[in-house]
Amino acid sequence: MMEGNILKAANTSSNKRVWIYPKLIKGKLYHYRNLISYLLLITLFATPFIRFNGEQLVLLNILERKFVIFGVLFMPQDFYLFVFALLSFIVFIVLFTAVFGRVWCGWACPQTIFMEMVFRKIEYWIEGDARQQIELNAAPLSAGKILKKTIKHSIFIIISFLIANIFLAYIIGSDQLIKIITEPVSQHISGFLAICIFTAVFYLVFARLRELVCTVICPYGRLQGVLLDRETLVVAYDYGRGEPRGHVRKNAENVLGDCVDCGLCVQVCPTGIDIRQGTQMECINCTLCIDACDMVMEKTHRPLRLIGFKSEEEISRTQTFKFSRRAYAYSVILFLLFGTLTTLLIGRSDIAVNVLRAGGTIYQLRENGTVSNLYNAELINKTSGPIDFSIQMPDNQTTIEYINKANKLGRGESVKLTFFLIRPQQHVDKYKSGLTLGIISGGKVITKAKTTFIAPPNL
């Protein structure tokens, strides 16, 4: 029986959690994953502290409803953009999965990167390889065992604390995080508690839950079954070439397939599956089984990629890879969504303006033969700096009388105005008419706002 199956059999009878001890194999794809993981980790940790246009590069401040993407500030008034961006992202994930399977999970997901490239490596460094870890956990309590476990979990907690801080920096901003760290705890009780809670959550995920996040908790893994088809590229075993499997024997007639049934592909799998049983929900396409199988194929002088990125069509019909009709359909939808989103972003105003007639009021007839309407207006600055502004009237007959006036707007700030719009009654030809007000800054109209004006027509 294979070592991977032995490890699983240990806890089957007691219905307890089957703890997985993946064997470490350092193949070509593993080194590529290392490089990509380090680049993504550097990006993840550096992004909250990079500033562009006076803003944090990426900020997702749900509490204050402030979002910054690559230095561009988005406010609640830009929610429609968020909807299109979310739809585009969902369709992109569907398209990517339909074509390339669950590659994101194995190569770019933060859960996998931290688990396999950070926490797992620390575990190998302190406790040894898979076999040594099994022996250590089965050994009676001793000073050496306590020391190793204490060191490992202490480092896990420290790294979880760092991740919690970075995670919080994306939510509340790096400036606020630095204040929480540098100022007395008594001034930032809620922030300190948030860091502690996130630290505990991340420690639990990487020290105990591990692969259960990918196989049980994450909804993306469960969606894989409906997103994949026979033309999807996945990590797959070429059963046509590999079967019937069997051990290599000297001076024996070669009637077996290329699979030597060594079980190494099972021993290296971080989710504990046998890729030779076909595509499974638990497979995260980490490609460790490809590296392991290639090493065996190379030693036995057989062609590589018995396990590789292949579609079911390639394996069953020995056809070359091609995009499915569903992939083309998703591509068209994605193109339309991205086109719409790009158009909306280009036409997006840097100043959000909302002008409404004051509730519960009608027109006011004045003694000088004019008619006035009362308005409330709110302006929000979505630029990277403060601006001076003024309101431009729609025509020469309309004037403005401020009750609450402002002409400056700070970065990311909003201001509320109250004013009358006044028009000579002799120029009023219908009860309800539309008006377009211009917002001027720097000598040019930067945005416009539409509203209505009511008055008895001059018949």
C-alpha positions as CSV (number, residue, x, y, z in Angstrom):
1,M,0.0,0.0,0.0
2,M,1.2,3.5,-0.8
3,E,2.5,5.8,1.9
4,G,-0.2,8.3,1.2
5,N,-2.9,5.7,1.8
6,I,-1.2,4.5,5.0
7,L,-1.4,8.1,6.3
8,K,-5.1,8.2,5.6
9,A,-5.8,4.8,7.0
10,A,-4.5,5.8,10.4
11,N,-7.5,7.8,11.4
12,T,-10.3,6.3,9.2
13,S,-11.7,4.0,11.9
14,S,-12.0,6.7,14.5
15,N,-13.8,9.2,12.2
16,K,-11.4,11.9,13.1
17,R,-9.8,14.5,10.9
18,V,-7.3,12.9,8.5
19,W,-4.1,14.9,8.9
20,I,-2.2,15.2,5.7
21,Y,1.6,15.1,5.6
22,P,2.6,16.0,2.0
23,K,6.1,15.0,0.9
24,L,8.3,17.8,-0.4
25,I,9.3,17.5,-4.0
26,K,11.4,20.3,-5.6
27,G,10.8,20.1,-9.3
28,K,10.8,22.6,-12.1
29,L,7.2,23.8,-11.6
30,Y,7.8,24.0,-7.9
31,H,10.6,26.5,-8.5
32,Y,8.4,28.5,-10.9
33,R,5.7,28.6,-8.1
34,N,8.3,29.8,-5.7
35,L,9.2,32.7,-7.9
36,I,5.6,33.7,-8.6
37,S,4.7,33.4,-4.9
38,Y,7.6,35.6,-3.7
39,L,6.6,38.3,-6.3
40,L,2.9,38.1,-5.1
41,L,3.9,38.2,-1.4
42,I,6.1,41.3,-2.0
43,T,3.2,43.0,-3.8
44,L,0.7,42.1,-1.1
45,F,2.9,43.4,1.7
46,A,4.1,46.5,-0.2
47,T,0.8,47.7,-1.8
48,P,-0.8,49.3,1.3
49,F,2.3,51.5,1.8
50,I,2.6,52.7,-1.8
51,R,0.9,56.0,-2.5
52,F,-0.2,57.3,-5.8
53,N,-2.0,60.6,-6.5
54,G,-1.9,61.3,-2.8
55,E,-3.9,58.1,-2.0
56,Q,-3.0,54.6,-0.9
57,L,-2.5,52.4,-4.0
58,V,-5.3,50.0,-2.9
59,L,-7.8,50.7,-0.1
60,L,-11.1,48.9,0.6
61,N,-12.4,50.9,3.5
62,I,-15.9,49.4,3.9
63,L,-16.4,51.2,7.2
64,E,-16.1,54.7,5.8
65,R,-17.3,53.6,2.3
66,K,-14.1,54.7,0.7
67,F,-12.4,52.7,-2.0
68,V,-9.2,53.4,-3.8
69,I,-8.0,51.4,-6.7
70,F,-4.5,52.3,-8.1
71,G,-4.8,55.8,-6.6
72,V,-8.3,56.5,-8.0
73,L,-10.8,57.4,-5.3
74,F,-14.3,55.7,-5.5
75,M,-17.2,56.8,-3.3
76,P,-20.6,55.3,-2.6
77,Q,-22.0,57.4,-5.6
78,D,-19.8,55.2,-7.8
79,F,-21.6,52.0,-6.7
80,Y,-22.8,51.3,-10.3
81,L,-19.1,51.0,-11.3
82,F,-18.5,48.5,-8.5
83,V,-21.5,46.4,-9.9
84,F,-20.0,46.3,-13.4
85,A,-16.5,45.6,-12.0
86,L,-17.9,42.8,-9.9
87,L,-19.8,41.3,-12.8
88,S,-16.7,41.5,-15.0
89,F,-14.6,39.9,-12.4
90,I,-17.1,37.0,-11.9
91,V,-17.3,36.4,-15.7
92,F,-13.5,36.5,-15.9
93,I,-13.2,33.9,-13.1
94,V,-15.8,31.7,-14.9
95,L,-13.9,32.1,-18.2
96,F,-10.5,31.5,-16.7
97,T,-11.8,28.4,-14.8
98,A,-13.6,27.0,-17.9
99,V,-10.3,27.2,-19.9
100,F,-7.5,26.7,-17.3
101,G,-9.3,25.0,-14.4
102,R,-8.3,25.8,-10.8
103,V,-4.8,27.2,-11.6
104,W,-5.6,30.3,-9.5
105,C,-6.0,28.1,-6.4
106,G,-2.6,26.5,-6.8
107,W,-0.5,29.4,-8.1
108,A,-2.0,32.7,-6.9
109,C,-4.5,32.3,-4.1
110,P,-3.2,33.9,-0.9
111,Q,-4.4,30.8,1.1
112,T,-2.2,28.5,-0.9
113,I,0.8,30.8,-1.1
114,F,0.9,31.4,2.6
115,M,0.2,27.7,3.4
116,E,2.6,26.1,1.0
117,M,5.3,28.7,0.5
118,V,5.5,30.1,4.1
119,F,3.9,28.0,6.8
120,R,4.7,24.6,5.3
121,K,8.3,25.5,4.7
122,I,8.7,26.6,8.3
123,E,7.2,23.3,9.4
124,Y,9.7,21.3,7.2
125,W,12.5,23.4,8.6
126,I,11.6,22.8,12.2
127,E,10.0,19.4,12.3
128,G,11.6,17.7,9.2
129,D,10.0,16.1,6.2
130,A,6.7,14.2,6.1
131,R,8.0,11.0,7.7
132,Q,9.8,12.9,10.4
133,Q,6.7,14.9,11.2
134,I,4.6,11.7,11.5
135,E,7.2,10.2,13.9
136,L,7.4,13.4,15.9
137,N,3.6,13.6,16.4
138,A,3.4,9.9,17.3
139,A,6.3,10.2,19.8
140,P,5.6,10.6,23.5
141,L,5.9,14.0,25.0
142,S,9.5,15.1,25.5
143,A,11.6,18.2,25.9
144,G,12.6,18.1,22.3
145,K,9.1,17.7,21.1
146,I,7.8,20.6,23.3
147,L,10.7,22.8,22.1
148,K,10.0,22.1,18.4
149,K,6.2,22.6,18.7
150,T,6.7,25.8,20.7
151,I,9.1,27.3,18.2
152,K,6.9,26.4,15.3
153,H,3.6,27.7,16.7
154,S,5.3,30.8,18.0
155,I,6.6,31.6,14.5
156,F,3.1,30.8,13.2
157,I,1.5,33.3,15.6
158,I,4.1,36.0,14.6
159,I,3.5,35.6,10.9
160,S,-0.3,35.5,11.5
161,F,0.1,38.8,13.4
162,L,2.0,40.3,10.4
163,I,-0.7,39.1,8.0
164,A,-3.4,40.5,10.2
165,N,-1.7,43.9,10.2
166,I,-1.4,43.9,6.4
167,F,-5.0,42.8,6.0
168,L,-6.2,45.6,8.3
169,A,-4.1,48.1,6.3
170,Y,-6.2,47.3,3.2
171,I,-9.4,48.0,5.2
172,I,-8.6,51.1,7.4
173,G,-5.5,52.4,5.6
174,S,-1.8,52.2,6.4
175,D,-1.8,55.6,8.1
176,Q,-4.4,54.5,10.6
177,L,-2.6,51.2,11.1
178,I,0.7,53.0,11.9
179,K,-1.2,55.1,14.5
180,I,-2.6,51.9,16.1
181,I,0.9,50.5,16.3
182,T,2.8,53.6,17.5
183,E,0.3,55.2,19.8
184,P,-0.9,53.9,23.2
185,V,-3.3,50.9,23.0
186,S,-5.8,52.8,25.1
187,Q,-6.4,55.2,22.2
188,H,-7.1,52.4,19.7
189,I,-8.9,49.7,21.6
190,S,-11.1,48.6,18.7
191,G,-8.2,48.6,16.3
192,F,-6.1,46.5,18.7
193,L,-8.9,44.0,19.2
194,A,-9.4,43.8,15.4
195,I,-5.7,42.9,15.0
196,C,-6.0,40.2,17.7
197,I,-9.1,38.7,16.1
198,F,-7.6,38.6,12.7
199,T,-4.4,37.1,14.1
200,A,-6.3,34.3,15.8
201,V,-8.3,33.6,12.6
202,F,-5.2,33.4,10.4
203,Y,-3.4,31.3,12.9
204,L,-6.4,28.9,13.0
205,V,-6.5,28.7,9.2
206,F,-2.8,28.0,8.7
207,A,-2.1,25.9,11.8
208,R,-5.3,23.8,11.9
209,L,-7.8,24.2,9.0
210,R,-5.2,24.1,6.2
211,E,-6.5,22.2,3.2
212,L,-10.1,22.3,4.6
213,V,-10.3,25.9,3.5
214,C,-9.8,24.8,-0.1
215,T,-11.9,21.6,0.0
216,V,-14.8,22.5,2.4
217,I,-15.0,26.3,3.1
218,C,-14.1,28.0,-0.2
219,P,-17.1,28.2,-2.5
220,Y,-14.9,28.5,-5.6
221,G,-13.8,25.0,-5.2
222,R,-17.3,23.7,-5.0
223,L,-18.2,25.7,-8.2
224,Q,-15.5,23.9,-10.1
225,G,-17.8,21.0,-10.9
226,V,-20.1,23.1,-12.9
227,L,-17.5,25.4,-14.5
228,L,-15.3,22.6,-16.0
229,D,-16.0,20.6,-19.1
230,R,-14.1,18.0,-21.2
231,E,-12.2,20.8,-23.0
232,T,-10.8,22.5,-19.8
233,L,-7.1,22.3,-19.1
234,V,-6.6,20.7,-15.7
235,V,-3.9,18.8,-14.0
236,A,-4.7,15.3,-15.2
237,Y,-3.4,11.8,-15.4
238,D,-3.1,10.4,-19.0
239,Y,-4.7,7.0,-18.3
240,G,-4.5,6.0,-22.0
241,R,-0.7,6.0,-21.7
242,G,-0.3,5.1,-18.0
243,E,-2.7,2.1,-17.7
244,P,-2.4,-0.7,-16.8
245,R,0.0,0.4,-14.1
246,G,2.5,-1.7,-12.4
247,H,6.0,-1.8,-10.9
248,V,9.1,-1.9,-13.2
249,R,10.6,-5.4,-13.4
250,K,13.8,-6.4,-14.9
251,N,13.8,-8.9,-17.9
252,A,10.0,-8.8,-17.9
253,E,7.9,-8.4,-21.0
254,N,6.7,-4.8,-21.1
255,V,2.9,-5.2,-21.2
256,L,2.2,-2.4,-18.7
257,G,1.6,1.3,-19.1
258,D,4.0,4.0,-18.2
259,C,2.7,4.4,-14.6
260,V,5.0,2.5,-12.3
261,D,2.4,2.7,-9.4
262,C,5.0,4.3,-7.1
263,G,2.3,6.5,-5.3
264,L,4.6,9.6,-5.3
265,C,1.8,11.7,-6.9
266,V,-0.4,10.9,-3.9
267,Q,2.3,11.5,-1.3
268,V,3.1,15.0,-2.5
269,C,-0.6,16.2,-2.8
270,P,-1.4,18.9,-0.2
271,T,-5.1,17.9,-0.3
272,G,-4.4,14.1,-0.1
273,I,-6.1,13.0,-3.4
274,D,-5.0,10.5,-6.0
275,I,-4.9,12.3,-9.3
276,R,-5.1,9.0,-11.2
277,Q,-8.8,8.7,-10.1
278,G,-9.7,11.6,-12.4
279,T,-10.5,15.3,-11.9
280,Q,-11.6,15.9,-8.3
281,M,-13.0,18.9,-6.5
282,E,-10.1,18.8,-4.0
283,C,-7.5,19.3,-6.7
284,I,-6.1,22.8,-6.6
285,N,-3.8,22.4,-9.6
286,C,-0.7,23.1,-7.6
287,T,1.3,20.8,-10.1
288,L,3.3,19.0,-7.3
289,C,2.1,15.7,-8.7
290,I,3.5,16.7,-12.2
291,D,6.9,17.4,-10.7
292,A,6.8,14.1,-8.8
293,C,5.7,12.0,-11.8
294,D,8.3,13.7,-14.1
295,M,11.1,12.8,-11.8
296,V,10.0,9.1,-11.8
297,M,9.5,9.2,-15.6
298,E,13.0,10.6,-16.0
299,K,14.6,7.9,-13.8
300,T,12.8,5.2,-15.6
301,H,13.7,6.7,-19.0
302,R,10.1,7.3,-20.1
303,P,8.5,10.4,-21.7
304,L,7.6,13.2,-19.3
305,R,4.2,14.6,-18.5
306,L,2.3,11.4,-17.8
307,I,0.6,13.8,-15.4
308,G,0.3,17.3,-16.9
309,F,-2.0,20.1,-18.0
310,K,-4.4,18.3,-20.3
311,S,-8.1,18.3,-21.1
312,E,-10.2,15.2,-21.2
313,E,-10.6,15.6,-24.9
314,E,-6.8,15.5,-25.3
315,I,-6.5,12.3,-23.3
316,S,-9.5,10.3,-24.6
317,R,-9.2,11.4,-28.2
318,T,-5.6,12.4,-28.4
319,Q,-6.6,15.7,-29.8
320,T,-4.8,19.0,-29.4
321,F,-6.2,21.6,-27.0
322,K,-8.8,24.0,-28.4
323,F,-11.2,26.5,-26.8
324,S,-14.8,25.3,-26.3
325,R,-17.9,27.2,-27.6
326,R,-18.7,28.0,-24.0
327,A,-15.3,29.7,-23.6
328,Y,-16.0,31.8,-26.7
329,A,-19.4,32.8,-25.3
330,Y,-17.9,33.8,-22.0
331,S,-15.2,35.8,-23.9
332,V,-17.9,37.8,-25.8
333,I,-19.8,38.6,-22.5
334,L,-16.5,39.6,-20.8
335,F,-15.6,41.8,-23.7
336,L,-18.9,43.6,-23.5
337,L,-18.7,44.1,-19.8
338,F,-15.1,45.4,-19.9
339,G,-16.1,47.7,-22.7
340,T,-19.0,49.1,-20.7
341,L,-16.9,49.4,-17.6
342,T,-14.2,51.2,-19.5
343,T,-16.7,53.6,-21.0
344,L,-18.2,54.4,-17.6
345,L,-14.7,54.9,-16.1
346,I,-13.7,57.3,-18.9
347,G,-16.9,59.3,-18.5
348,R,-16.7,59.3,-14.7
349,S,-16.7,62.8,-13.2
350,D,-14.1,63.7,-10.5
351,I,-16.9,65.7,-8.7
352,A,-20.1,63.9,-7.7
353,V,-23.0,66.4,-7.6
354,N,-26.6,65.8,-6.4
355,V,-29.0,68.7,-6.6
356,L,-32.6,68.3,-5.3
357,R,-35.5,70.6,-4.6
358,A,-36.0,71.0,-0.9
359,G,-38.6,68.5,0.3
360,G,-42.0,69.9,1.3
361,T,-41.6,73.2,-0.5
362,I,-43.1,74.7,-3.6
363,Y,-42.2,77.8,-5.5
364,Q,-42.1,81.3,-3.9
365,L,-43.6,84.3,-5.6
366,R,-41.6,87.5,-4.9
367,E,-42.6,91.1,-4.9
368,N,-40.2,92.0,-7.7
369,G,-41.9,89.7,-10.2
370,T,-39.6,86.7,-9.8
371,V,-40.1,83.1,-8.7
372,S,-37.7,81.1,-6.6
373,N,-37.2,77.5,-5.7
374,L,-35.3,76.2,-2.7
375,Y,-32.6,73.5,-3.3
376,N,-30.2,71.3,-1.4
377,A,-27.0,70.2,-3.1
378,E,-24.2,67.9,-2.1
379,L,-20.8,67.9,-3.8
380,I,-18.2,65.2,-3.2
381,N,-14.5,65.6,-4.3
382,K,-13.2,62.4,-5.8
383,T,-9.9,63.9,-6.9
384,S,-6.5,63.6,-5.3
385,G,-6.4,67.2,-4.1
386,P,-8.6,70.2,-2.9
387,I,-10.5,72.2,-5.4
388,D,-12.2,75.6,-5.7
389,F,-15.5,75.6,-7.4
390,S,-18.5,77.7,-8.3
391,I,-22.0,77.1,-9.8
392,Q,-22.8,78.2,-13.3
393,M,-26.4,79.1,-14.1
394,P,-28.1,77.6,-17.1
395,D,-29.1,80.9,-18.6
396,N,-28.8,84.7,-18.1
397,Q,-32.3,84.9,-16.6
398,T,-31.5,82.5,-13.7
399,T,-29.7,83.8,-10.6
400,I,-28.7,82.2,-7.4
401,E,-29.1,83.3,-3.8
402,Y,-27.1,81.3,-1.2
403,I,-28.4,80.4,2.3
404,N,-25.5,78.1,3.0
405,K,-22.5,78.7,0.7
406,A,-19.1,77.1,0.2
407,N,-16.6,77.3,-2.6
408,K,-13.8,75.0,-1.4
409,L,-13.8,71.2,-1.3
410,G,-11.0,69.2,0.3
411,R,-9.7,65.9,-1.0
412,G,-12.2,63.1,-0.5
413,E,-14.5,65.5,1.4
414,S,-18.1,66.5,0.8
415,V,-20.0,69.7,1.2
416,K,-23.7,70.6,1.4
417,L,-25.2,73.8,0.0
418,T,-28.6,75.4,0.3
419,F,-29.7,78.0,-2.1
420,F,-32.5,79.6,-4.1
421,L,-32.7,79.6,-7.8
422,I,-34.6,82.7,-9.0
423,R,-36.1,83.3,-12.4
424,P,-38.3,86.2,-13.7
425,Q,-41.9,84.9,-13.9
426,Q,-42.3,86.5,-17.3
427,H,-39.8,84.0,-18.7
428,V,-41.7,81.0,-17.3
429,D,-43.7,79.3,-20.0
430,K,-44.6,76.0,-18.2
431,Y,-45.2,74.8,-14.7
432,K,-42.2,72.4,-14.6
433,S,-39.0,72.8,-16.5
434,G,-35.6,71.2,-16.5
435,L,-32.4,73.0,-15.5
436,T,-28.8,72.0,-15.9
437,L,-26.3,73.6,-13.5
438,G,-22.6,73.5,-14.3
439,I,-19.8,73.1,-11.7
440,I,-16.8,75.3,-12.6
441,S,-13.3,74.7,-11.4
442,G,-10.1,76.2,-12.8
443,G,-12.1,78.1,-15.4
444,K,-13.8,75.1,-17.0
445,V,-17.0,73.1,-16.4
446,I,-15.9,69.8,-14.7
447,T,-19.3,68.3,-14.2
448,K,-23.0,69.1,-14.6
449,A,-26.1,68.5,-12.5
450,K,-29.7,68.3,-13.6
451,T,-32.7,69.5,-11.6
452,T,-36.2,70.9,-12.1
453,F,-37.8,74.3,-11.6
454,I,-41.5,74.8,-10.9
455,A,-43.4,78.0,-11.2
456,P,-46.9,79.2,-12.4
457,P,-46.5,79.9,-16.1
458,N,-46.9,83.4,-17.4
459,L,-49.9,83.1,-19.6
